[in-house]
Amino acid sequence: MSIRIVRLGTPRATGEGLRIGTVRRPPRGVPKTEFASQNWYDVWYPNLAPSVETMKQAQEAETPAQWNAFVRKFKAEMAEADASRSLDLLAALSHGTSLAVGCYCEDESHCHRSVLRALLAERGADIAG
């Protein structure tokens, strides 16, 4: 059992389990009834997505210093009680069930899911691949 960090909309890995979309908005032009069948997500959970302001900061980051400023701000958001408890829950669940967490970004290294990966690892999550 483990948690995978994935790009939403990509084919599911064998045994991936529940796919959680940590995005602010659902995919455009996709009927809600098709989110899971098109490999977007099974559950929408925007609680672990950056705020609109923070996401804009990430999208505009062109230098390592700007990216690091985004990471600090997003980590501060994830340290707030509700987000922190959500991360604790996902880390604990990763030891007994398979699940995936993801967003739409093509490049994980310049995406909030890279920060989620690190935060989950700090909490002892069993992270696949």
WOSUL-V736597 format. One record per pair of residues at least 4 apart in sequence whose ideal C-beta (glycine too) atoms are under 6 Angstrom apart, sorted by the first residue. I is the first residue (numbers start at 0). J is the second residue. D is the distance in whole Angstrom. If there is no record, write none. Layout:
# WOSUL-V736597
i=[I & I]
j=[J & J]
d=[D & D]
This chain:
# WOSUL-V736597
i=[0 & 0 & 0 & 1 & 1 & 1 & 2 & 2 & 2 & 2 & 3 & 3 & 3 & 4 & 4 & 4 & 5 & 5 & 6 & 7 & 7 & 7 & 7 & 7 & 7 & 8 & 8 & 11 & 11 & 14 & 15 & 16 & 16 & 17 & 17 & 18 & 18 & 18 & 19 & 19 & 19 & 20 & 20 & 21 & 21 & 21 & 21 & 21 & 22 & 22 & 23 & 23 & 26 & 29 & 33 & 34 & 34 & 35 & 46 & 47 & 49 & 49 & 49 & 49 & 53 & 53 & 56 & 57 & 60 & 60 & 60 & 61 & 70 & 73 & 73 & 77 & 77 & 78 & 86 & 86 & 87 & 90 & 90 & 90 & 90 & 92 & 93 & 93 & 94 & 101 & 102 & 104 & 107 & 107 & 108 & 119 & 120]
j=[95 & 96 & 97 & 93 & 125 & 127 & 93 & 98 & 124 & 126 & 15 & 99 & 127 & 100 & 112 & 116 & 99 & 101 & 101 & 20 & 39 & 40 & 101 & 102 & 103 & 38 & 39 & 15 & 38 & 97 & 99 & 97 & 98 & 41 & 98 & 40 & 41 & 99 & 42 & 44 & 100 & 40 & 43 & 44 & 47 & 48 & 100 & 102 & 48 & 102 & 45 & 48 & 39 & 33 & 37 & 39 & 40 & 41 & 85 & 85 & 53 & 54 & 73 & 111 & 72 & 73 & 69 & 69 & 65 & 66 & 69 & 65 & 114 & 111 & 114 & 82 & 118 & 83 & 118 & 122 & 122 & 119 & 122 & 123 & 124 & 96 & 124 & 125 & 125 & 112 & 112 & 110 & 112 & 113 & 113 & 124 & 126]
d=[5 & 5 & 5 & 6 & 4 & 4 & 4 & 5 & 5 & 6 & 6 & 4 & 5 & 6 & 5 & 5 & 5 & 4 & 6 & 6 & 5 & 6 & 5 & 6 & 5 & 6 & 6 & 5 & 6 & 5 & 5 & 3 & 5 & 5 & 5 & 5 & 5 & 5 & 5 & 5 & 5 & 3 & 5 & 6 & 4 & 5 & 6 & 6 & 5 & 5 & 5 & 5 & 5 & 6 & 5 & 4 & 6 & 5 & 6 & 6 & 4 & 4 & 5 & 5 & 5 & 5 & 5 & 4 & 4 & 4 & 5 & 6 & 6 & 6 & 5 & 5 & 6 & 6 & 6 & 6 & 6 & 5 & 4 & 6 & 4 & 5 & 4 & 4 & 5 & 6 & 5 & 4 & 6 & 5 & 6 & 4 & 6]
